[in-house]
Amino acid sequence: MLSTAFWPNQIYGCSVCFGAADSPVIQAIKWGILVLLAILLFVFACLGNFFYQMHKRGQSPEPK
């Protein structure tokens, strides 16, 4: 902490901190977020389909 007061030029942020939009790190982070969102949407769609099928099965009359 004290060293930052005496040598402030030693503190530099990476390209993520500076926000360089063309950095490969930023592009990888964007793709990672998109992949995780796609997986999350797939899981929610599967859960929604499961509950829809259970609801539909519960509405149908029982076979004799």
PDB file of N, CA, C, O and CB in Angstrom:
ATOM      1  N   MET A   1       0.813  -1.174   0.000  1.00  0.00           N
ATOM      2  CA  MET A   1       0.000   0.000   0.000  1.00  0.00           C
ATOM      3  C   MET A   1       0.871   1.257   0.000  1.00  0.00           C
ATOM      4  O   MET A   1       0.623   2.209  -0.740  1.00  0.00           O
ATOM      5  CB  MET A   1      -0.933  -0.013   1.191  1.00  0.00           C
ATOM      6  N   LEU A   2       1.878   1.230   0.836  1.00  0.00           N
ATOM      7  CA  LEU A   2       2.755   2.389   0.932  1.00  0.00           C
ATOM      8  C   LEU A   2       3.591   2.552  -0.333  1.00  0.00           C
ATOM      9  O   LEU A   2       3.937   3.671  -0.712  1.00  0.00           O
ATOM     10  CB  LEU A   2       3.666   2.266   2.151  1.00  0.00           C
ATOM     11  N   SER A   3       3.913   1.442  -0.983  1.00  0.00           N
ATOM     12  CA  SER A   3       4.720   1.525  -2.202  1.00  0.00           C
ATOM     13  C   SER A   3       3.971   2.227  -3.327  1.00  0.00           C
ATOM     14  O   SER A   3       4.596   2.844  -4.190  1.00  0.00           O
ATOM     15  CB  SER A   3       5.139   0.131  -2.652  1.00  0.00           C
ATOM     16  N   THR A   4       2.650   2.144  -3.333  1.00  0.00           N
ATOM     17  CA  THR A   4       1.895   2.824  -4.383  1.00  0.00           C
ATOM     18  C   THR A   4       1.960   4.334  -4.238  1.00  0.00           C
ATOM     19  O   THR A   4       1.818   5.059  -5.222  1.00  0.00           O
ATOM     20  CB  THR A   4       0.449   2.370  -4.368  1.00  0.00           C
ATOM     21  N   ALA A   5       2.173   4.813  -3.025  1.00  0.00           N
ATOM     22  CA  ALA A   5       2.303   6.249  -2.823  1.00  0.00           C
ATOM     23  C   ALA A   5       3.635   6.770  -3.353  1.00  0.00           C
ATOM     24  O   ALA A   5       3.718   7.897  -3.839  1.00  0.00           O
ATOM     25  CB  ALA A   5       2.162   6.587  -1.347  1.00  0.00           C
ATOM     26  N   PHE A   6       4.679   5.941  -3.257  1.00  0.00           N
ATOM     27  CA  PHE A   6       6.000   6.378  -3.698  1.00  0.00           C
ATOM     28  C   PHE A   6       6.285   6.054  -5.156  1.00  0.00           C
ATOM     29  O   PHE A   6       7.022   6.787  -5.814  1.00  0.00           O
ATOM     30  CB  PHE A   6       7.051   5.752  -2.838  1.00  0.00           C
ATOM     31  N   TRP A   7       5.711   4.964  -5.677  1.00  0.00           N
ATOM     32  CA  TRP A   7       5.927   4.564  -7.059  1.00  0.00           C
ATOM     33  C   TRP A   7       4.593   4.328  -7.776  1.00  0.00           C
ATOM     34  O   TRP A   7       4.250   3.182  -8.068  1.00  0.00           O
ATOM     35  CB  TRP A   7       6.795   3.299  -7.117  1.00  0.00           C
ATOM     36  N   PRO A   8       3.849   5.374  -8.059  1.00  0.00           N
ATOM     37  CA  PRO A   8       2.525   5.186  -8.673  1.00  0.00           C
ATOM     38  C   PRO A   8       2.599   4.681 -10.110  1.00  0.00           C
ATOM     39  O   PRO A   8       1.624   4.129 -10.619  1.00  0.00           O
ATOM     40  CB  PRO A   8       1.756   6.487  -8.642  1.00  0.00           C
ATOM     41  N   ASN A   9       3.742   4.862 -10.772  1.00  0.00           N
ATOM     42  CA  ASN A   9       3.851   4.388 -12.154  1.00  0.00           C
ATOM     43  C   ASN A   9       4.019   2.876 -12.236  1.00  0.00           C
ATOM     44  O   ASN A   9       3.985   2.317 -13.332  1.00  0.00           O
ATOM     45  CB  ASN A   9       5.017   5.066 -12.844  1.00  0.00           C
ATOM     46  N   GLN A  10       4.197   2.205 -11.111  1.00  0.00           N
ATOM     47  CA  GLN A  10       4.324   0.749 -11.103  1.00  0.00           C
ATOM     48  C   GLN A  10       2.963   0.055 -11.143  1.00  0.00           C
ATOM     49  O   GLN A  10       2.895  -1.163 -11.304  1.00  0.00           O
ATOM     50  CB  GLN A  10       5.094   0.299  -9.871  1.00  0.00           C
ATOM     51  N   ILE A  11       1.899   0.808 -11.000  1.00  0.00           N
ATOM     52  CA  ILE A  11       0.558   0.238 -10.982  1.00  0.00           C
ATOM     53  C   ILE A  11      -0.070   0.461 -12.349  1.00  0.00           C
ATOM     54  O   ILE A  11      -0.458   1.576 -12.699  1.00  0.00           O
ATOM     55  CB  ILE A  11      -0.316   0.868  -9.850  1.00  0.00           C
ATOM     56  N   TYR A  12      -0.160  -0.595 -13.098  1.00  0.00           N
ATOM     57  CA  TYR A  12      -0.811  -0.545 -14.400  1.00  0.00           C
ATOM     58  C   TYR A  12      -1.867  -1.635 -14.446  1.00  0.00           C
ATOM     59  O   TYR A  12      -1.655  -2.739 -13.943  1.00  0.00           O
ATOM     60  CB  TYR A  12       0.219  -0.712 -15.560  1.00  0.00           C
ATOM     61  N   GLY A  13      -2.988  -1.325 -15.042  1.00  0.00           N
ATOM     62  CA  GLY A  13      -4.030  -2.323 -15.209  1.00  0.00           C
ATOM     63  C   GLY A  13      -3.787  -3.112 -16.481  1.00  0.00           C
ATOM     64  O   GLY A  13      -3.082  -2.659 -17.382  1.00  0.00           O
ATOM     65  N   CYS A  14      -4.374  -4.289 -16.544  1.00  0.00           N
ATOM     66  CA  CYS A  14      -4.255  -5.096 -17.757  1.00  0.00           C
ATOM     67  C   CYS A  14      -5.216  -4.555 -18.808  1.00  0.00           C
ATOM     68  O   CYS A  14      -5.897  -3.557 -18.573  1.00  0.00           O
ATOM     69  CB  CYS A  14      -4.545  -6.599 -17.465  1.00  0.00           C
ATOM     70  N   SER A  15      -5.272  -5.201 -19.951  1.00  0.00           N
ATOM     71  CA  SER A  15      -6.138  -4.723 -21.029  1.00  0.00           C
ATOM     72  C   SER A  15      -7.605  -4.796 -20.635  1.00  0.00           C
ATOM     73  O   SER A  15      -8.424  -4.036 -21.152  1.00  0.00           O
ATOM     74  CB  SER A  15      -5.900  -5.532 -22.300  1.00  0.00           C
ATOM     75  N   VAL A  16      -7.947  -5.706 -19.723  1.00  0.00           N
ATOM     76  CA  VAL A  16      -9.327  -5.785 -19.248  1.00  0.00           C
ATOM     77  C   VAL A  16      -9.665  -4.538 -18.433  1.00  0.00           C
ATOM     78  O   VAL A  16     -10.750  -3.973 -18.572  1.00  0.00           O
ATOM     79  CB  VAL A  16      -9.546  -7.065 -18.401  1.00  0.00           C
ATOM     80  N   CYS A  17      -8.743  -4.120 -17.595  1.00  0.00           N
ATOM     81  CA  CYS A  17      -9.001  -2.941 -16.762  1.00  0.00           C
ATOM     82  C   CYS A  17      -9.067  -1.670 -17.599  1.00  0.00           C
ATOM     83  O   CYS A  17      -9.891  -0.794 -17.337  1.00  0.00           O
ATOM     84  CB  CYS A  17      -7.919  -2.801 -15.692  1.00  0.00           C
ATOM     85  N   PHE A  18      -8.216  -1.568 -18.589  1.00  0.00           N
ATOM     86  CA  PHE A  18      -8.212  -0.374 -19.427  1.00  0.00           C
ATOM     87  C   PHE A  18      -9.341  -0.397 -20.434  1.00  0.00           C
ATOM     88  O   PHE A  18      -9.702   0.649 -20.973  1.00  0.00           O
ATOM     89  CB  PHE A  18      -6.887  -0.237 -20.144  1.00  0.00           C
ATOM     90  N   GLY A  19      -9.907  -1.558 -20.702  1.00  0.00           N
ATOM     91  CA  GLY A  19     -11.048  -1.651 -21.599  1.00  0.00           C
ATOM     92  C   GLY A  19     -10.697  -1.632 -23.069  1.00  0.00           C
ATOM     93  O   GLY A  19     -11.459  -1.093 -23.872  1.00  0.00           O
ATOM     94  N   ALA A  20      -9.568  -2.201 -23.447  1.00  0.00           N
ATOM     95  CA  ALA A  20      -9.196  -2.292 -24.858  1.00  0.00           C
ATOM     96  C   ALA A  20     -10.139  -3.282 -25.537  1.00  0.00           C
ATOM     97  O   ALA A  20     -10.024  -4.491 -25.335  1.00  0.00           O
ATOM     98  CB  ALA A  20      -7.696  -2.731 -25.028  1.00  0.00           C
ATOM     99  N   ALA A  21     -11.065  -2.775 -26.335  1.00  0.00           N
ATOM    100  CA  ALA A  21     -12.116  -3.616 -26.913  1.00  0.00           C
ATOM    101  C   ALA A  21     -11.592  -4.621 -27.935  1.00  0.00           C
ATOM    102  O   ALA A  21     -12.247  -5.630 -28.192  1.00  0.00           O
ATOM    103  CB  ALA A  21     -13.159  -2.748 -27.562  1.00  0.00           C
ATOM    104  N   ASP A  22     -10.444  -4.369 -28.509  1.00  0.00           N
ATOM    105  CA  ASP A  22      -9.908  -5.273 -29.528  1.00  0.00           C
ATOM    106  C   ASP A  22      -8.930  -6.300 -28.955  1.00  0.00           C
ATOM    107  O   ASP A  22      -8.280  -7.027 -29.706  1.00  0.00           O
ATOM    108  CB  ASP A  22      -9.219  -4.471 -30.611  1.00  0.00           C
ATOM    109  N   SER A  23      -8.831  -6.359 -27.659  1.00  0.00           N
ATOM    110  CA  SER A  23      -7.910  -7.294 -27.017  1.00  0.00           C
ATOM    111  C   SER A  23      -8.441  -8.723 -27.124  1.00  0.00           C
ATOM    112  O   SER A  23      -9.643  -8.944 -26.980  1.00  0.00           O
ATOM    113  CB  SER A  23      -7.692  -6.912 -25.538  1.00  0.00           C
ATOM    114  N   PRO A  24      -7.559  -9.698 -27.375  1.00  0.00           N
ATOM    115  CA  PRO A  24      -8.008 -11.097 -27.417  1.00  0.00           C
ATOM    116  C   PRO A  24      -8.603 -11.571 -26.097  1.00  0.00           C
ATOM    117  O   PRO A  24      -9.473 -12.442 -26.086  1.00  0.00           O
ATOM    118  CB  PRO A  24      -6.853 -11.995 -27.794  1.00  0.00           C
ATOM    119  N   VAL A  25      -8.143 -11.006 -24.991  1.00  0.00           N
ATOM    120  CA  VAL A  25      -8.679 -11.387 -23.687  1.00  0.00           C
ATOM    121  C   VAL A  25     -10.149 -10.982 -23.593  1.00  0.00           C
ATOM    122  O   VAL A  25     -10.979 -11.750 -23.108  1.00  0.00           O
ATOM    123  CB  VAL A  25      -7.861 -10.735 -22.545  1.00  0.00           C
ATOM    124  N   ILE A  26     -10.463  -9.791 -24.051  1.00  0.00           N
ATOM    125  CA  ILE A  26     -11.845  -9.307 -24.014  1.00  0.00           C
ATOM    126  C   ILE A  26     -12.718 -10.164 -24.917  1.00  0.00           C
ATOM    127  O   ILE A  26     -13.843 -10.496 -24.547  1.00  0.00           O
ATOM    128  CB  ILE A  26     -11.922  -7.824 -24.440  1.00  0.00           C
ATOM    129  N   GLN A  27     -12.226 -10.523 -26.081  1.00  0.00           N
ATOM    130  CA  GLN A  27     -13.005 -11.367 -26.994  1.00  0.00           C
ATOM    131  C   GLN A  27     -13.254 -12.744 -26.370  1.00  0.00           C
ATOM    132  O   GLN A  27     -14.346 -13.295 -26.510  1.00  0.00           O
ATOM    133  CB  GLN A  27     -12.272 -11.517 -28.352  1.00  0.00           C
ATOM    134  N   ALA A  28     -12.270 -13.293 -25.696  1.00  0.00           N
ATOM    135  CA  ALA A  28     -12.434 -14.594 -25.044  1.00  0.00           C
ATOM    136  C   ALA A  28     -13.456 -14.500 -23.911  1.00  0.00           C
ATOM    137  O   ALA A  28     -14.262 -15.412 -23.724  1.00  0.00           O
ATOM    138  CB  ALA A  28     -11.081 -15.103 -24.503  1.00  0.00           C
ATOM    139  N   ILE A  29     -13.424 -13.418 -23.168  1.00  0.00           N
ATOM    140  CA  ILE A  29     -14.389 -13.232 -22.089  1.00  0.00           C
ATOM    141  C   ILE A  29     -15.802 -13.123 -22.656  1.00  0.00           C
ATOM    142  O   ILE A  29     -16.738 -13.698 -22.101  1.00  0.00           O
ATOM    143  CB  ILE A  29     -14.043 -11.979 -21.261  1.00  0.00           C
ATOM    144  N   LYS A  30     -15.962 -12.395 -23.750  1.00  0.00           N
ATOM    145  CA  LYS A  30     -17.277 -12.254 -24.380  1.00  0.00           C
ATOM    146  C   LYS A  30     -17.806 -13.607 -24.846  1.00  0.00           C
ATOM    147  O   LYS A  30     -18.972 -13.933 -24.623  1.00  0.00           O
ATOM    148  CB  LYS A  30     -17.203 -11.278 -25.567  1.00  0.00           C
ATOM    149  N   TRP A  31     -16.943 -14.398 -25.496  1.00  0.00           N
ATOM    150  CA  TRP A  31     -17.381 -15.725 -25.948  1.00  0.00           C
ATOM    151  C   TRP A  31     -17.691 -16.640 -24.777  1.00  0.00           C
ATOM    152  O   TRP A  31     -18.629 -17.435 -24.841  1.00  0.00           O
ATOM    153  CB  TRP A  31     -16.314 -16.364 -26.831  1.00  0.00           C
ATOM    154  N   GLY A  32     -16.912 -16.534 -23.710  1.00  0.00           N
ATOM    155  CA  GLY A  32     -17.172 -17.338 -22.521  1.00  0.00           C
ATOM    156  C   GLY A  32     -18.518 -17.006 -21.903  1.00  0.00           C
ATOM    157  O   GLY A  32     -19.249 -17.902 -21.483  1.00  0.00           O
ATOM    158  N   ILE A  33     -18.847 -15.729 -21.844  1.00  0.00           N
ATOM    159  CA  ILE A  33     -20.141 -15.319 -21.303  1.00  0.00           C
ATOM    160  C   ILE A  33     -21.267 -15.829 -22.196  1.00  0.00           C
ATOM    161  O   ILE A  33     -22.283 -16.306 -21.690  1.00  0.00           O
ATOM    162  CB  ILE A  33     -20.215 -13.783 -21.168  1.00  0.00           C
ATOM    163  N   LEU A  34     -21.104 -15.737 -23.511  1.00  0.00           N
ATOM    164  CA  LEU A  34     -22.141 -16.217 -24.425  1.00  0.00           C
ATOM    165  C   LEU A  34     -22.350 -17.727 -24.303  1.00  0.00           C
ATOM    166  O   LEU A  34     -23.485 -18.202 -24.335  1.00  0.00           O
ATOM    167  CB  LEU A  34     -21.779 -15.857 -25.864  1.00  0.00           C
ATOM    168  N   VAL A  35     -21.271 -18.470 -24.165  1.00  0.00           N
ATOM    169  CA  VAL A  35     -21.385 -19.928 -24.022  1.00  0.00           C
ATOM    170  C   VAL A  35     -22.091 -20.282 -22.715  1.00  0.00           C
ATOM    171  O   VAL A  35     -22.955 -21.159 -22.694  1.00  0.00           O
ATOM    172  CB  VAL A  35     -19.988 -20.592 -24.071  1.00  0.00           C
ATOM    173  N   LEU A  36     -21.728 -19.610 -21.632  1.00  0.00           N
ATOM    174  CA  LEU A  36     -22.381 -19.882 -20.356  1.00  0.00           C
ATOM    175  C   LEU A  36     -23.864 -19.505 -20.391  1.00  0.00           C
ATOM    176  O   LEU A  36     -24.691 -20.207 -19.809  1.00  0.00           O
ATOM    177  CB  LEU A  36     -21.675 -19.125 -19.233  1.00  0.00           C
ATOM    178  N   LEU A  37     -24.207 -18.414 -21.063  1.00  0.00           N
ATOM    179  CA  LEU A  37     -25.614 -18.044 -21.212  1.00  0.00           C
ATOM    180  C   LEU A  37     -26.370 -19.071 -22.042  1.00  0.00           C
ATOM    181  O   LEU A  37     -27.517 -19.396 -21.736  1.00  0.00           O
ATOM    182  CB  LEU A  37     -25.736 -16.664 -21.852  1.00  0.00           C
ATOM    183  N   ALA A  38     -25.735 -19.580 -23.088  1.00  0.00           N
ATOM    184  CA  ALA A  38     -26.386 -20.594 -23.916  1.00  0.00           C
ATOM    185  C   ALA A  38     -26.636 -21.865 -23.109  1.00  0.00           C
ATOM    186  O   ALA A  38     -27.703 -22.469 -23.224  1.00  0.00           O
ATOM    187  CB  ALA A  38     -25.530 -20.910 -25.157  1.00  0.00           C
ATOM    188  N   ILE A  39     -25.684 -22.269 -22.309  1.00  0.00           N
ATOM    189  CA  ILE A  39     -25.866 -23.455 -21.465  1.00  0.00           C
ATOM    190  C   ILE A  39     -26.988 -23.212 -20.463  1.00  0.00           C
ATOM    191  O   ILE A  39     -27.819 -24.093 -20.239  1.00  0.00           O
ATOM    192  CB  ILE A  39     -24.550 -23.815 -20.727  1.00  0.00           C
ATOM    193  N   LEU A  40     -27.020 -22.038 -19.864  1.00  0.00           N
ATOM    194  CA  LEU A  40     -28.063 -21.708 -18.902  1.00  0.00           C
ATOM    195  C   LEU A  40     -29.445 -21.715 -19.566  1.00  0.00           C
ATOM    196  O   LEU A  40     -30.401 -22.240 -18.997  1.00  0.00           O
ATOM    197  CB  LEU A  40     -27.785 -20.338 -18.266  1.00  0.00           C
ATOM    198  N   LEU A  41     -29.551 -21.138 -20.757  1.00  0.00           N
ATOM    199  CA  LEU A  41     -30.833 -21.140 -21.459  1.00  0.00           C
ATOM    200  C   LEU A  41     -31.260 -22.552 -21.833  1.00  0.00           C
ATOM    201  O   LEU A  41     -32.447 -22.875 -21.779  1.00  0.00           O
ATOM    202  CB  LEU A  41     -30.752 -20.274 -22.711  1.00  0.00           C
ATOM    203  N   PHE A  42     -30.317 -23.387 -22.207  1.00  0.00           N
ATOM    204  CA  PHE A  42     -30.633 -24.778 -22.527  1.00  0.00           C
ATOM    205  C   PHE A  42     -31.169 -25.514 -21.301  1.00  0.00           C
ATOM    206  O   PHE A  42     -32.144 -26.259 -21.400  1.00  0.00           O
ATOM    207  CB  PHE A  42     -29.391 -25.495 -23.073  1.00  0.00           C
ATOM    208  N   VAL A  43     -30.542 -25.311 -20.159  1.00  0.00           N
ATOM    209  CA  VAL A  43     -30.996 -25.967 -18.928  1.00  0.00           C
ATOM    210  C   VAL A  43     -32.394 -25.473 -18.552  1.00  0.00           C
ATOM    211  O   VAL A  43     -33.250 -26.276 -18.179  1.00  0.00           O
ATOM    212  CB  VAL A  43     -30.000 -25.702 -17.767  1.00  0.00           C
ATOM    213  N   PHE A  44     -32.635 -24.170 -18.646  1.00  0.00           N
ATOM    214  CA  PHE A  44     -33.969 -23.641 -18.339  1.00  0.00           C
ATOM    215  C   PHE A  44     -35.014 -24.158 -19.316  1.00  0.00           C
ATOM    216  O   PHE A  44     -36.146 -24.434 -18.920  1.00  0.00           O
ATOM    217  CB  PHE A  44     -33.954 -22.116 -18.361  1.00  0.00           C
ATOM    218  N   ALA A  45     -34.648 -24.293 -20.592  1.00  0.00           N
ATOM    219  CA  ALA A  45     -35.583 -24.832 -21.575  1.00  0.00           C
ATOM    220  C   ALA A  45     -35.912 -26.287 -21.256  1.00  0.00           C
ATOM    221  O   ALA A  45     -37.065 -26.702 -21.372  1.00  0.00           O
ATOM    222  CB  ALA A  45     -35.003 -24.713 -22.995  1.00  0.00           C
ATOM    223  N   CYS A  46     -34.921 -27.052 -20.860  1.00  0.00           N
ATOM    224  CA  CYS A  46     -35.170 -28.449 -20.486  1.00  0.00           C
ATOM    225  C   CYS A  46     -36.066 -28.538 -19.252  1.00  0.00           C
ATOM    226  O   CYS A  46     -36.969 -29.373 -19.203  1.00  0.00           O
ATOM    227  CB  CYS A  46     -33.842 -29.177 -20.225  1.00  0.00           C
ATOM    228  N   LEU A  47     -35.825 -27.692 -18.263  1.00  0.00           N
ATOM    229  CA  LEU A  47     -36.672 -27.679 -17.076  1.00  0.00           C
ATOM    230  C   LEU A  47     -38.102 -27.257 -17.420  1.00  0.00           C
ATOM    231  O   LEU A  47     -39.065 -27.845 -16.929  1.00  0.00           O
ATOM    232  CB  LEU A  47     -36.086 -26.741 -16.018  1.00  0.00           C
ATOM    233  N   GLY A  48     -38.229 -26.245 -18.260  1.00  0.00           N
ATOM    234  CA  GLY A  48     -39.550 -25.806 -18.674  1.00  0.00           C
ATOM    235  C   GLY A  48     -40.284 -26.895 -19.436  1.00  0.00           C
ATOM    236  O   GLY A  48     -41.479 -27.102 -19.226  1.00  0.00           O
ATOM    237  N   ASN A  49     -39.586 -27.587 -20.314  1.00  0.00           N
ATOM    238  CA  ASN A  49     -40.185 -28.689 -21.056  1.00  0.00           C
ATOM    239  C   ASN A  49     -40.602 -29.819 -20.115  1.00  0.00           C
ATOM    240  O   ASN A  49     -41.669 -30.406 -20.296  1.00  0.00           O
ATOM    241  CB  ASN A  49     -39.208 -29.212 -22.114  1.00  0.00           C
ATOM    242  N   PHE A  50     -39.799 -30.123 -19.140  1.00  0.00           N
ATOM    243  CA  PHE A  50     -40.130 -31.168 -18.172  1.00  0.00           C
ATOM    244  C   PHE A  50     -41.414 -30.817 -17.424  1.00  0.00           C
ATOM    245  O   PHE A  50     -42.316 -31.647 -17.310  1.00  0.00           O
ATOM    246  CB  PHE A  50     -38.972 -31.371 -17.178  1.00  0.00           C
ATOM    247  N   PHE A  51     -41.495 -29.591 -16.914  1.00  0.00           N
ATOM    248  CA  PHE A  51     -42.694 -29.204 -16.180  1.00  0.00           C
ATOM    249  C   PHE A  51     -43.913 -29.118 -17.092  1.00  0.00           C
ATOM    250  O   PHE A  51     -45.023 -29.428 -16.657  1.00  0.00           O
ATOM    251  CB  PHE A  51     -42.473 -27.872 -15.485  1.00  0.00           C
ATOM    252  N   TYR A  52     -43.735 -28.708 -18.337  1.00  0.00           N
ATOM    253  CA  TYR A  52     -44.841 -28.689 -19.285  1.00  0.00           C
ATOM    254  C   TYR A  52     -45.343 -30.109 -19.552  1.00  0.00           C
ATOM    255  O   TYR A  52     -46.550 -30.344 -19.591  1.00  0.00           O
ATOM    256  CB  TYR A  52     -44.410 -28.015 -20.600  1.00  0.00           C
ATOM    257  N   GLN A  53     -44.430 -31.042 -19.733  1.00  0.00           N
ATOM    258  CA  GLN A  53     -44.827 -32.435 -19.967  1.00  0.00           C
ATOM    259  C   GLN A  53     -45.530 -33.018 -18.747  1.00  0.00           C
ATOM    260  O   GLN A  53     -46.493 -33.772 -18.893  1.00  0.00           O
ATOM    261  CB  GLN A  53     -43.603 -33.288 -20.322  1.00  0.00           C
ATOM    262  N   MET A  54     -45.066 -32.682 -17.554  1.00  0.00           N
ATOM    263  CA  MET A  54     -45.729 -33.168 -16.345  1.00  0.00           C
ATOM    264  C   MET A  54     -47.133 -32.579 -16.212  1.00  0.00           C
ATOM    265  O   MET A  54     -48.071 -33.270 -15.812  1.00  0.00           O
ATOM    266  CB  MET A  54     -44.893 -32.824 -15.104  1.00  0.00           C
ATOM    267  N   HIS A  55     -47.266 -31.310 -16.549  1.00  0.00           N
ATOM    268  CA  HIS A  55     -48.576 -30.672 -16.503  1.00  0.00           C
ATOM    269  C   HIS A  55     -49.521 -31.304 -17.524  1.00  0.00           C
ATOM    270  O   HIS A  55     -50.680 -31.586 -17.223  1.00  0.00           O
ATOM    271  CB  HIS A  55     -48.447 -29.163 -16.758  1.00  0.00           C
ATOM    272  N   LYS A  56     -49.008 -31.520 -18.734  1.00  0.00           N
ATOM    273  CA  LYS A  56     -49.827 -32.117 -19.785  1.00  0.00           C
ATOM    274  C   LYS A  56     -50.208 -33.551 -19.423  1.00  0.00           C
ATOM    275  O   LYS A  56     -51.337 -33.972 -19.673  1.00  0.00           O
ATOM    276  CB  LYS A  56     -49.083 -32.087 -21.130  1.00  0.00           C
ATOM    277  N   ARG A  57     -49.287 -34.295 -18.844  1.00  0.00           N
ATOM    278  CA  ARG A  57     -49.565 -35.673 -18.449  1.00  0.00           C
ATOM    279  C   ARG A  57     -50.576 -35.715 -17.299  1.00  0.00           C
ATOM    280  O   ARG A  57     -51.377 -36.646 -17.211  1.00  0.00           O
ATOM    281  CB  ARG A  57     -48.262 -36.387 -18.041  1.00  0.00           C
ATOM    282  N   GLY A  58     -50.543 -34.730 -16.437  1.00  0.00           N
ATOM    283  CA  GLY A  58     -51.479 -34.668 -15.334  1.00  0.00           C
ATOM    284  C   GLY A  58     -52.890 -34.301 -15.791  1.00  0.00           C
ATOM    285  O   GLY A  58     -53.859 -34.638 -15.110  1.00  0.00           O
ATOM    286  N   GLN A  59     -53.025 -33.627 -16.914  1.00  0.00           N
ATOM    287  CA  GLN A  59     -54.327 -33.231 -17.431  1.00  0.00           C
ATOM    288  C   GLN A  59     -55.003 -34.343 -18.216  1.00  0.00           C
ATOM    289  O   GLN A  59     -56.227 -34.334 -18.349  1.00  0.00           O
ATOM    290  CB  GLN A  59     -54.184 -32.014 -18.300  1.00  0.00           C
ATOM    291  N   SER A  60     -54.249 -35.297 -18.737  1.00  0.00           N
ATOM    292  CA  SER A  60     -54.839 -36.349 -19.562  1.00  0.00           C
ATOM    293  C   SER A  60     -55.569 -37.359 -18.677  1.00  0.00           C
ATOM    294  O   SER A  60     -55.171 -37.588 -17.535  1.00  0.00           O
ATOM    295  CB  SER A  60     -53.750 -37.056 -20.409  1.00  0.00           C
ATOM    296  N   PRO A  61     -56.651 -37.972 -19.210  1.00  0.00           N
ATOM    297  CA  PRO A  61     -57.387 -38.961 -18.403  1.00  0.00           C
ATOM    298  C   PRO A  61     -56.561 -40.238 -18.223  1.00  0.00           C
ATOM    299  O   PRO A  61     -55.740 -40.593 -19.070  1.00  0.00           O
ATOM    300  CB  PRO A  61     -58.748 -39.299 -19.066  1.00  0.00           C
ATOM    301  N   GLU A  62     -56.795 -40.900 -17.126  1.00  0.00           N
ATOM    302  CA  GLU A  62     -56.072 -42.144 -16.811  1.00  0.00           C
ATOM    303  C   GLU A  62     -56.523 -43.259 -17.746  1.00  0.00           C
ATOM    304  O   GLU A  62     -57.717 -43.379 -18.022  1.00  0.00           O
ATOM    305  CB  GLU A  62     -56.300 -42.558 -15.331  1.00  0.00           C
ATOM    306  N   PRO A  63     -55.595 -44.080 -18.239  1.00  0.00           N
ATOM    307  CA  PRO A  63     -56.002 -45.224 -19.071  1.00  0.00           C
ATOM    308  C   PRO A  63     -56.651 -46.304 -18.199  1.00  0.00           C
ATOM    309  O   PRO A  63     -56.300 -46.468 -17.030  1.00  0.00           O
ATOM    310  CB  PRO A  63     -54.778 -45.811 -19.837  1.00  0.00           C
ATOM    311  N   LYS A  64     -57.595 -47.030 -18.782  1.00  0.00           N
ATOM    312  CA  LYS A  64     -58.302 -48.069 -18.028  1.00  0.00           C
ATOM    313  C   LYS A  64     -57.623 -49.399 -18.118  1.00  0.00           C
ATOM    314  O   LYS A  64     -58.098 -50.375 -17.536  1.00  0.00           O
ATOM    315  CB  LYS A  64     -59.709 -48.201 -18.510  1.00  0.00           C
TER     316      LYS A  64
END
